[in-house]
């Protein structure tokens, strides 16, 4: 009898705990991603698309050479739809590519 009471109480508690959870929490964390072209964004891109050799050698993050390597690793270098590397459009293009897979 006590086990049944506890089981029902636990079910009710879990129901309310689930109902009170913030369903927008995952979406909110995605909306707080760094602004494209910012230093924080470039670091995030480097984490997702490492441009170094694993031994501390590689292009300076944010440089034209770095952007070229990012394009190469994503398989989009020299594609007609890739904006100029010195534009904010390039950052938005890469950001969209990383989030949507192309």
N, C-alpha and C positions, 0 to 999 in steps of 0.2 A: 504494500500500500504506500509506504513512504517512497519507495523507488519509483512508483508511478507518478506520485506528486512531484518529485524532483525532476523526473523526465519531462513532464508537462511544463513545469516552470522553466526548465532549461530551454525547451522548444520555444516558449513565448519570449524568453529573453533573447535568444538568437534571432528570432523574427524581428524584434524591435531594433536590435543592434544592426542588423542588415538594412532595415528600412531607414535608419538614421545615418547610415554611411553616406559620405559625400560622393555622389556618382560623377561629379565633374572634376574630381581630384586628378585623375589621369589626364584629362583634357587640359586642365589648368597647368600641369607641369609641362605639357607639350607647348602651350602657348607662351611659356616663359623661356623658350630657347633663345640663345643669344642672337643679337641683331647681325644679319649677314654683313661681312667685311670687318666686323669689330675684332679686336685682338682675341677676345673670348671665343668668338665664332671660329677664327682661324685655328685656335688650339683644338677645338672640337673636331674640325675637319681633319686635322693632323692625327687625332686619335682614331678617327674612323678610316682614314686613308693615309697610313704612315708613308712618309716620303723618304725616310732615312734608310740606312743599311742595317739598322739594329745595333750598330757600334758607335752611335753618336755622330755619324757623318751623314750629311744631307744638306739640301738647300735651306736657306734662311726662310723660316715660316713667313708667308705673306709676300715673298719676293716673286718676280716674274718666273724665275726658274722653278720655285715651289709650285706656283699655279700650273705651270706646264707639266710637272710631274703628277699633280693631282689629276689633270685632264688625262694624262697617259694611263694612270692606274684605273681611272673610271672608264677608259676605252672611248673617250670622246674627243681626243686631241685631233685638231684639223677638221672637225665636223662643221658644216656650214651654220648650224643653229647655235653654236657656242659663241656668246658675246665676247667682245674684246676683254682681255685679262685686266686691263686697267680701269674697268668700269664696275659700278655697283651692280649692273645687270649680270655680270659674270658671277658675282657672289650669290645673287638670288638664283641664278641658273644652277649653280653647284648645290646650293641649299635645297632647292626643289628636287634635284636629282638624288641627293642623299636621302631625303625624306620619302620620295615616291619611287625610287629605283629607276629613274630615267625619265 
